[in-house]
Amino acid sequence: MTRVSFGLLLALVACQKAPTQPTVAGQAQAPIKTPATAVDVPMATSELLLWRVEKDGVSNHLFGTCHLPIPLDYALPPAQQPPLTDARLVVTELNMSQLDPMQIMAKLYDPSYSLSTQLGPEAWRSLLFRSRPALPATMLEHMPPWTALVILEMQDATPPPEKAPPKYAFLDAAIHGEAVESGADSAALETFEEQLAVMNIFNEQSLLQLQQKTRGEPSPQKEAEMDAIIQACLYSKSAPLEALLQDEAYAASMGDLLDVRNNNWMPKLEAMFADGGVFVAVGAAHMFGKSGLLTQLKANGYTLNRLSAERAVDPPWKPDPTADKPPFDEGGPVDEAAVERWSYVLTNMLTSAVCSDQNPMVSCLVETQELCTESVQKSVPLCVSQWADQLPQGEALISDVIQAQVAGCVSADLMISAISGPGISEAEACAPIRQAMEQAGL
């Protein structure tokens, strides 16, 4: 669904291309489905976020997705999957077959922007600790505020790894994989550039929410939003979401994210619906409200029937409010002298290792050794700061784990700088680097 909790509302871009299992370049990710249901699992018939849309004897389907790792067989049980598997055309917000992860990262990365400067030192340090290891400091520093908010909201909305079930594909990716597997044509309602322009409208609001979140300020509104997400995503209950979008002040604040895009999509949807056999999957929040797709379709003469199916009463997972989350404070005690000392040590170590003539990083990602050295010297202090509360005291040695994290953070900066700049060399020696980046989703 389009994230109702503000950071989750902005997760459209981040989760549209977020597979949870390795993929082979050029191949679609197969949907991960719910394991076979045990006989003692309580079952019940429940409404889905799926509507049959009919006009003049022509039938299509509209499905409200959730940009979270939810099994396809739970969100859309097998009894109601024929509208997807038999569709002539599957329509999503973005055409995932045409998304190039490297280009996405390049468009998000702005070396002239400093998130740390915008947040201030205390909020930045809290954000560094909370976001690790999901996003290296070097990438976080130069990305728009909404991306950081997305990561934090995703942490809050999903169980920690040790309590999570088998990893599922994000629902959007699973739907796309099913469409590819069935041989359906695919289409999109907007381009990545159009969606990114909408996301960036909310940078100032995202920055404010990041500052509030890092200070641990309570937010009753946030709790209401999160409840609406959980009820819609995991239980297909739309009432809390509908109520939230009926609040005029809230709906107005989401106008660019929902209403404007809904209005832009309607002519495209009606043209696609003309021949029937179309399955449309967009964020569930787009369904409801005065300008919601359901409201507009009904006003234009379409008959809407919400569909149901039998499935497990309990969802495959749900957020655990008692689960430990990384603290949103300034982390553990930080020895600034240790940060300075280890920044110096690791700068020398990594400059020698990364920028060596023997390392293809130099020729593949940067034009000269001097540029490589400059990048490493700039990146190491930032990367060390992300682990500042875990640095050894006194004469103790730094752990291999932290060394590896800092090295990865430095390498990430070199890679993303290359992607957003001159690109990665096409030389044969650089093939392993290109392959590794593809496997990492870069």
N, C-alpha and C positions, 0 to 999 in steps of 0.2 A: 504494500500500500504506500501511497505517498506519505512520507513521515509526518505524523500529526504532532508528536513531540518534536519541537522545532528542528533539533539536529537530525532527527529521523526523517522529518519532512524533506530535508536536504540530502538525504542519502540516495536519491535517485541515481545520480551519476556514479557514486561510489559503489553501489551494489548492482548496477546493471551488468557490470563485467567483473563479477567477483566469484569465480569458481572456487569450490572448496576441495577439489581434488586435482592432481596434476593433469594437464591436457597436452596433447600433441599439437604442435603448431599446424594450423590449417584444418584441424578436425574439430567438430562440435563436441562439446561435453555431453555425454549421455546423462539423462536425468537420473538422480538417485532417488529411489522410491522407498516407501515405508516397508520395513521387514514384515513378513507374513504375520497376520494378526493371530495371537494365541486364542484358544477357544474360551478362556476365562476372562478375556478383556470385555468389559461392558460396552455394548454397542447401542446406538440410537440413531434415529433418522433426524437429521438436522438440516436447516437451510444453509446453502452455500453462498458465497459471493459471486454467484453465477446467474445470469439472466438470459432467457431466450428473448430475442428482439425480432418482432415480426411486423411486416407491413406489406399489404397487397399480395399476400400469399408467399412472400419471400422471408426466409428465416436465417438469422445470424445469431451469434452469441457474444455476450460481453462479460468479462471476468475481472473481478477486482483482485489484483495481486498484492502481495506483501513482500517488500524487499528485505526479507529475512530468510535464514536457512530453515525452510519448512518443507517436509516431504510432499512431493506432488500428489501422491496417493492419499494424503490426508486432506490437503486443501481442495483437491479435485478427485474424489474417489473414483475407482475404475468404472462404476456404473454411469458416471457423468463425464467420462473422458472422451467418448466418441465425438462430441462437438469440436474437440481439439484434434484428436487423432485422424478424424475424417475430414477436417477442414480443407477447403480449397486454398485459403489464404489465412495466415496467422499474422496478426498485426500487434506490434508492441510500441512502447514509447520511442525506443531507439531500435535501429536495426542492428542487432548484436553480431550478425555475420559480417558487418562492415566496420565494426569497431576495431581500431588498431590500438592495443594497450599502450604501446610506446608513444603514439601521437597523443593519446589522452593524457598521459603523464606530462608530456611536453607542454600541453596547453594549460595544465594546472600549475606548472612550475614557473615561478617568476623570480629570477635571481635578484631583481631590484627591490623586491618586497621583503620586509623583515617582520615576521609575526611576533618575534620576541620584543621588538621595539614597540609594537602596537599594544601588546599585552602588559608590558612592564615586568621587572625582574621576578617578583614573587609569583605572579600568575604563570609566567613562562616556566619557571622551575617546577611548579606543580604540574603543569601540562606535560613537561618532559618526562617526569616520573610516571605519570598516569598513562601516557601513550606508548611507553616502551613495552615490549619490543615491536609493537605493531607498525610503527613508523619511525625510521631513523630521524634524529634531530636535524640532520642536514636537509632532509626533504620537508619536514614539518615547518622549518623556518621559512621556506620560500613558497608555501602554498596558501591559498585563500583560507580565511578563518573558518568557513563552513566545513571544509574538509576535516579539520581538527575536531569540530563539534560532532561531525558524523561518527568519527572513530569512538569518541567517548560515549555517545548515545548507543552505539552498537554494543559496547561493552556492558552497558546497563541493561540492554534489552535481551541479551542472550546469556545462557549459562556459562560459567567458567569452563575451560577445557576439561578439567578433571570431573566435572559433573554433567557434561554434555553427552547426548546420545551419539551414535555413529554420525559422522558429519554428513549433513545433507547439502545439496546444492541450494543456492539462493533460488527462490521460487521462480524468479524471472528466467534464470539460466536453465532451470529444469523445463519450463514451458518451451523455451527456445530449442532445447535439445530434443524434446518430443516432436516439435514441428519438423526439425531437420530429419529426424529418424523416419517420420511418416511421409516425407517427400513433399510437404506443403510449401507453397511459395510464401515468402515473408515480405513484410512491408513495415514502415515506421511512420509515426505521426509527426516526428520532428527530427532534426539533425542534432548531433552532439553539440555543435556550436550554439544552436538555439537553446538547448537545455542548459548549457553552461552559462549563457548570458543571463538566464533566469536565476540560476543559483547565485551568481555573483551579485545580484541585486541585494541579497540578504547578508552580505559580508559584514556590514556595520552592526546589524542585529546579532549576527553570530558572534562577533567580537565581544559584545556586551554580555551575551550569555556565557561565553567562555570565562570571562572575568568573574561573573557571579558563581559559576560552577566551581571554579578553582578556590573560591572563598568559602564554599560549602553552604551557601545561603539557601534556605528552604524555599520551595516554590510550589504552593498548592496548585497553581495552574499547570505546572509540569506534571504533577501527580495525576491530574485529570486527563492530561494528554496521553500519558503513558498508559493509563487504564483503557482509554479508547483504542490505543494501538493493540494492546493485548487482547481485548475483547474481539476486535475485528480480525486480527491476524491469526490467533490461535483457536478462537471459538466461532468465527464467522458471524458474530453478533454486531450488528451495525448500529444499534440504537445509541450507544455512547458517542460514536463518531458522528452520527447525524445530529445529535444534540449539540455537540461541540461546534459543528459547522453552521448551526442555526444561530449561534451567538454572533450578532452583527459585528461587534468590534473585532472578534477573532477572525471571522470570515473576511473582513476588510483587510486585515493584516496579511492574509494568505492570498489576496486577490491575484497578485502576479504569478504565484505558484500554481494556483488552481483555476480561478475563473478565466483569466486571460488565455491560458492554454486550452481549457475546455472549449472556449469560443473558437479558438483557432482550429481545434481538432474536428469540430462538428461537421463542417462541409466535407472534409476528407472522409470521415466515417460514413456519411450518407452516400457519398459516391461509391465507396467500397461495398456498402451494404446492398447496392442495387442488384447485383447478380447472385447474392446469397452465398452460403457456405463459408462465411468469414468468422473467425474466432479472434476477438480483440481482448488483449490482456494489458491493463494499465493499473496504476496505483489505485487502491480502493477508495481513497479520499476523493478521487475524481468523480465518483459515482453520485455523491450526495451534495446537498446544499441547493440554493436557489439557482445556481448556474451549473449544477452537477450534470453529468452526462445523462443520467436517468431522467431528470426533470426536463432537459432539453429534448431528448428523444420522444418522451411522452407528449410534449407540446407540439412536436412535429408529426404526430399521428401514428407513432409506433406503439404496438402493444408489447408490454413487458411482463414476463412471467419469471419469477424467481424460482430457481430449481433447488431440490433437496436430494439428499442421498444418505444411506446408512454408513456410519463410520464410528470409530472408537469415541466414547464419550469424552475421554481425557486426551488432550493433544500430546504429541510425542515428547514435547518438553515445554516447560514454562519457566519464566524468570523466577529465581529464588531470592526473595528479598533478604534472606539471612546469609546469602553467599558472601564470602569475603571479596571485597573489591579493593583495588589499589587505593591507598589513602589519598584524599584530595587535600593535602596540606603541603607543607614544604618538604615532605619526605623525612627520612631519618636525619641525624646530625650530619652536617656537611663541614668538612675541614677544607677551607679555601686554599690553604697551603698545599694540601694533598692534590687538589684539583690542578693547581699550577704546576706542581712537581710532575705529576703523571701526564699532564698535557705536554710538558717539555720532553719527557722520556719517550712517550709514544709518537710524538711528532718526529723525532730523530729516527726511531725504529721504523715507522711506517713510510717515511720519506725514502729511506734506503730500500725498503722492500717493495713498495708500490711503484716508485718511480725509477726503478732499476732498468738498465738497458735490456735485461733479460726478461722483464715483465711485459707481456703484450699490452697491458693497460696503457702504457705510454703511447705506443703507435696506434692503438685502436680507439682510444677515447680522447686523447689530447694531442695537440700538434707538436709540442716540444716537452722536454724534460723540465724546463723552467716553469711551464704552465702547470705541469703535474705537481711540482714541488710547491708552487704557490697555492694550489687547491688543497693539498694535504695540510699545509701549515694553517690555512684558514679553517679547515674542517675539524681537525683533531680537538681543539679546545671545546668546540660546540658538542662534539660527540662524547667527550669525557664528561661534560656537564650533565648529560642525560643519565649518567650512572654515578653522579657525585656522592650520593649517600652510601654507596657500596664500595668506595675506594678504600684500600688498606691504610692503616695508620702506622706511623713510625717507619721502621725498616722492612715491614712485611712486603711481600711481593704481590703484585696485582694478579688476579686470577686469570686463567686462560679464557674463561667465559667472557669476562669483561673485555679482555684484549680482542677477542673475536668480534664482540659487538661493536667496539670502536672501529675495528678494521672494516667491518661490513658497512658501518655508517659512512666512513670515508669513501669507500668504493661506491656506495649508492650516490654520493654527490658527484663523483666523476661520471658515473653512468648517466644520471639524469641530466647533467650539464651537457653531455655529448648529444643526448636525444633532443634536447631543446635547442641545441646549437648546431654545430656542423654535422652531427650525426656520427654513427659508428662506422669506422672504416670497413669497406667491403673486402679487404684483403682476406685471403684464405686463412691466415693465422688468427683472424679475429672471429672465425666461425664459432668456436666454443663460447666466447663471450656473448655473442648474439643469441646462441641457443640457451645459455644459462638465463639470460634476461627474459627470453620468451617464456621459459618454464616458471620463472618467478613472477610472471604477469606484468613484466615491464616492457 
